[in-house]
Amino acid sequence: MTEKLTSSGALSDLPLQVEYTTLLKFMGFAPLSLCLVALDQLFLDGAFRHAMHLDAETMINLMAILTFPHIIASLVSFIDPEYARYYKQPLLKGLGVSLAIPLISITLMGVGGVMMAVAFYSLYHNIMQQFGIASMMMAKKPDTTYNTMKWLLVLPSCLGYAAIAFPFFPGMAEHRELYMDLVGGMLGVACILALRYYIKIHNDPSIPTIGKQYFASNAVWMLVSYVLIITGYDNFAVLVSRVVHDFTAYWIYMVHDQNRNTPVLRNPFYKLPTMLGLKPRQVLLPFSIAISAGLLMLEGTGYIMAIIIAAFNVMHYYIEGHTWKRGTLHRRYVPFT
């Protein structure tokens, strides 16, 4: 008997859904960040910006606490025996890649190289996920125009975030202004194309309004990030990016784990919590935060922490490139509505 799937590739009649309106609300953190910057400049004399300037060691620890909860949440699903078997090949490849890239980067370029690689790769992963969701919301297969415009937005945005790692490289800071001018020029061209694309789809009745709004919000997010970086709020730009991406990811993973383990408990990780009357969606986030907080208690230098952060990030991004493709086990348990 053929199982009935929804338009988003999920099984029908699952208890929880990911609502598009909820994901759109998460994008509101971008314009909200501009309001906070305006308040800081107008009434706080830049105190917030000054507080956000962190030394290298603190920045590494901050990246750990920001990136790890989401990564831990994603790894919990692989405790499920069926998932471990289904994703065996990408898991093994991801493990090798995640160890090789950080070790090579830190050997050739030190902590700065690792931080720059993580910054670029993180934003690439984040932004590509957002535009993938936008395409799904528009219920429209990406055409050449959409893909070209998407890449022209993604590349300068990733390059802009990579500039956050310039302080790790002696002498690079003096070239920051020219570098960001070039990034801004690329982003400007991309935004013009994005505006033209939005005008093209705005009056198309076949494209849902929520999809048009989500697409536009992504372009606005790219602009907001650039403004934050050139005005000296680099770390705040990282924070906003993590919040937008991680809130979206947490929501999806909580829905997935709840649906996957209802009514049949498939993941042994949730056996004890279920016996205590807790649901998977109530356990995942607190557990992920607790594990990530414990990471900061590890003894060692920034170099060790940088390798750990980079390795887990690379592994996570590599594996997610497989888990969320249409037709996978993960997608079968996350209906988008």
C-alpha positions in Angstrom: 0.0 0.0 0.0 1.4 3.4 -1.0 1.7 5.9 1.8 0.0 9.2 1.3 2.4 12.2 1.3 1.6 15.9 1.6 2.8 18.5 -1.0 5.9 19.1 1.2 6.9 15.4 1.0 5.7 14.5 4.5 3.4 11.7 5.7 -0.2 12.9 6.1 -2.1 13.2 9.4 1.0 13.8 11.6 0.3 15.5 14.9 2.5 18.6 14.4 3.2 20.8 11.5 5.7 23.6 10.7 3.6 26.6 9.9 5.0 29.0 7.3 3.7 32.0 9.3 5.8 31.0 12.3 8.9 30.8 10.1 8.2 34.3 8.7 7.9 35.7 12.2 11.4 34.5 13.0 12.7 36.8 10.2 11.5 39.7 12.2 14.7 39.5 14.2 16.5 41.2 11.3 14.6 44.6 11.3 14.4 44.4 15.1 18.2 44.4 15.2 18.3 47.7 13.3 16.0 49.2 15.9 18.3 48.2 18.6 21.3 49.7 16.8 19.3 52.9 16.3 18.6 53.0 20.0 22.2 52.4 20.8 23.4 55.2 18.6 20.7 57.7 19.6 20.5 57.1 23.4 23.3 54.9 24.6 26.3 56.5 22.9 27.3 53.2 21.3 27.6 51.3 24.6 26.0 48.3 23.1 28.5 48.2 20.2 31.4 48.6 22.6 30.1 45.7 24.7 29.9 43.5 21.6 33.6 43.9 20.8 35.1 40.7 22.2 38.6 39.2 22.3 39.5 36.1 20.3 39.1 33.6 23.1 35.7 35.0 24.1 34.5 35.0 20.5 35.4 31.4 20.1 33.5 30.5 23.2 30.5 32.6 22.0 30.5 30.7 18.7 30.5 27.5 20.7 27.4 28.4 22.7 25.6 29.8 19.7 26.2 27.0 17.2 26.3 23.9 19.4 22.7 23.6 20.7 21.4 23.5 17.1 24.0 21.0 16.1 23.3 18.7 19.1 19.6 18.9 18.4 20.3 17.7 14.8 22.4 14.8 16.0 19.8 13.4 18.4 17.8 11.9 15.5 20.7 9.6 14.5 20.4 7.7 17.8 17.4 6.2 16.1 18.7 2.8 14.7 16.8 3.1 11.4 18.2 6.6 10.8 21.8 5.4 11.7 21.5 2.7 9.0 19.7 4.9 6.5 22.3 7.7 6.7 25.4 5.5 7.3 27.3 6.6 4.3 27.0 10.4 4.7 27.6 10.1 8.4 30.9 8.3 7.8 31.9 10.8 5.1 30.9 13.7 7.2 33.1 12.5 10.1 36.1 12.3 7.8 35.5 15.7 6.3 34.8 17.3 9.6 38.2 16.3 11.0 40.2 17.0 7.9 39.1 20.6 7.2 39.6 22.1 10.7 43.0 20.4 11.1 44.2 21.6 7.7 42.9 25.1 8.2 44.5 25.5 11.7 47.8 24.1 10.4 48.0 26.4 7.5 46.3 29.6 8.9 45.9 29.1 12.6 42.8 30.0 14.6 42.0 32.8 12.2 41.7 30.4 9.3 39.4 28.1 11.2 37.2 31.0 12.3 37.0 32.5 8.8 36.1 29.0 7.3 33.4 28.5 9.9 32.0 32.0 9.4 31.8 31.6 5.7 30.5 28.0 5.7 28.0 28.8 8.5 26.4 31.6 6.6 26.4 29.7 3.4 24.5 26.9 5.1 22.2 29.4 6.9 21.3 31.4 3.8 20.9 28.5 1.5 18.5 27.0 4.0 16.4 30.2 4.1 16.2 30.5 0.3 15.3 26.8 0.1 12.4 27.4 2.4 11.4 30.5 0.4 11.3 28.4 -2.8 9.1 25.8 -1.0 6.8 28.5 0.3 6.4 30.0 -3.2 5.4 26.5 -4.5 7.6 27.3 -7.5 10.5 25.3 -8.9 13.5 27.7 -8.9 14.3 28.9 -12.4 17.6 30.3 -13.8 16.7 33.8 -12.7 15.9 32.8 -9.1 19.1 30.7 -8.8 21.3 33.4 -10.3 19.9 36.0 -8.0 20.1 33.7 -5.0 23.8 33.0 -5.5 24.5 36.7 -6.1 23.0 37.3 -2.6 24.6 34.3 -0.9 28.2 34.9 -2.0 28.7 38.6 -0.9 26.8 37.9 2.3 29.1 35.0 3.2 32.2 37.1 2.2 30.9 39.9 4.5 30.6 37.6 7.5 34.0 36.2 6.7 35.4 39.7 7.4 34.5 39.2 11.0 37.6 37.0 11.3 39.9 39.7 10.0 41.2 40.6 13.6 42.7 37.1 13.7 45.0 38.0 10.8 47.7 40.7 11.4 47.5 43.4 8.8 44.1 42.4 7.4 42.2 45.0 9.3 43.7 47.8 7.2 42.1 46.4 4.1 38.7 45.9 5.7 37.1 49.0 4.3 38.0 48.3 0.6 37.0 44.7 1.1 33.6 45.6 2.5 33.1 48.2 -0.3 33.6 45.4 -2.9 31.2 43.2 -0.9 28.7 46.0 -0.8 28.9 46.5 -4.5 28.2 42.9 -5.2 25.3 42.9 -2.7 23.9 46.0 -4.3 23.7 44.4 -7.7 22.1 41.3 -6.2 19.5 43.4 -4.4 18.5 45.1 -7.6 18.0 41.7 -9.2 16.1 40.6 -6.1 13.8 43.6 -6.4 13.2 43.0 -10.1 12.4 39.4 -9.3 10.0 40.4 -6.5 8.2 42.8 -8.8 7.9 40.0 -11.3 6.3 37.6 -8.9 4.3 40.2 -6.9 1.2 40.1 -9.1 1.4 36.4 -9.9 -1.7 34.8 -8.3 -0.2 31.3 -8.6 2.5 32.2 -6.0 1.3 32.2 -2.4 1.6 35.6 -0.6 3.5 34.0 2.3 6.2 32.9 -0.2 6.6 36.4 -1.6 6.9 37.8 1.9 9.5 35.2 3.0 11.5 35.8 -0.2 11.6 39.5 0.4 12.5 39.1 4.1 15.5 37.1 3.1 16.8 39.9 0.9 16.2 42.4 3.7 18.1 40.1 6.1 21.2 40.2 3.8 21.1 44.0 3.7 20.6 44.3 7.5 23.6 42.0 8.0 25.8 44.1 5.8 24.7 47.3 7.6 25.5 45.8 11.0 29.0 44.7 9.8 30.0 48.0 8.2 28.8 50.0 11.2 30.9 48.0 13.7 28.2 45.6 15.0 30.0 42.5 13.7 29.3 40.2 16.5 25.7 41.4 16.6 25.4 40.5 13.0 26.6 36.9 13.9 24.0 36.8 16.7 21.1 37.9 14.5 22.1 35.3 11.9 22.3 32.5 14.5 18.9 33.5 16.0 17.1 33.5 12.6 18.6 30.2 11.5 18.5 28.4 14.9 15.0 29.4 15.8 13.9 28.0 12.4 16.0 24.9 12.8 14.9 24.2 16.4 11.2 24.5 15.4 11.7 22.0 12.5 13.7 19.5 14.6 11.2 19.6 17.5 8.3 19.0 15.1 10.3 16.2 13.4 11.2 14.4 16.7 7.7 14.6 18.0 6.1 13.3 14.8 8.8 10.6 14.3 8.2 9.2 17.8 4.4 9.4 17.9 2.6 7.1 18.4 5.5 4.6 18.2 8.7 5.5 20.1 11.5 4.8 17.6 14.4 6.8 19.2 15.7 5.2 22.4 17.0 8.6 23.5 13.4 9.6 24.4 12.6 6.4 26.3 13.3 7.7 29.8 11.8 11.2 29.2 8.6 9.5 27.9 8.4 7.3 31.0 8.6 10.5 33.0 5.7 12.0 31.0 7.7 14.3 28.8 7.3 14.6 25.1 10.2 14.8 22.6 9.5 18.4 21.7 9.8 19.3 25.4 13.1 17.6 25.9 15.2 18.4 22.8 15.9 22.1 23.4 16.9 21.9 27.1 19.1 18.9 26.4 20.9 20.6 23.5 21.5 23.8 25.6 22.8 21.8 28.5 25.3 19.8 26.4 26.5 23.0 24.7 26.9 24.8 28.0 29.0 21.9 29.2 31.3 22.3 26.3 32.4 25.7 27.6 33.7 24.0 30.8 36.2 22.0 28.8 39.8 22.8 29.8 42.1 23.8 26.9 43.3 26.6 24.7 41.4 28.5 22.1 43.0 26.3 19.4 41.4 23.2 20.8 38.1 24.9 21.1 38.4 26.2 17.6 39.0 22.7 16.2 36.1 21.3 18.2 33.7 24.0 17.0 34.9 23.8 13.4 34.7 20.0 13.3 31.2 19.8 14.6 30.0 22.6 12.3 31.5 21.0 9.2 30.0 17.6 10.0 26.6 19.2 10.7 26.5 21.1 7.5 27.7 18.2 5.4 25.1 15.8 6.9 22.2 18.3 6.7 23.0 18.5 2.9 21.7 15.0 2.8 19.0 14.8 5.5 16.7 17.5 4.2 16.6 16.5 0.6 13.1 15.7 -0.6 12.3 12.0 -0.1 14.5 11.4 2.9 13.3 10.0 6.2 13.6 13.4 7.9 11.4 15.1 5.3 8.7 12.4 5.8 8.1 13.6 9.4 8.1 17.4 8.8 4.9 18.7 7.1 5.1 22.4 6.1 1.8 24.2 5.9 
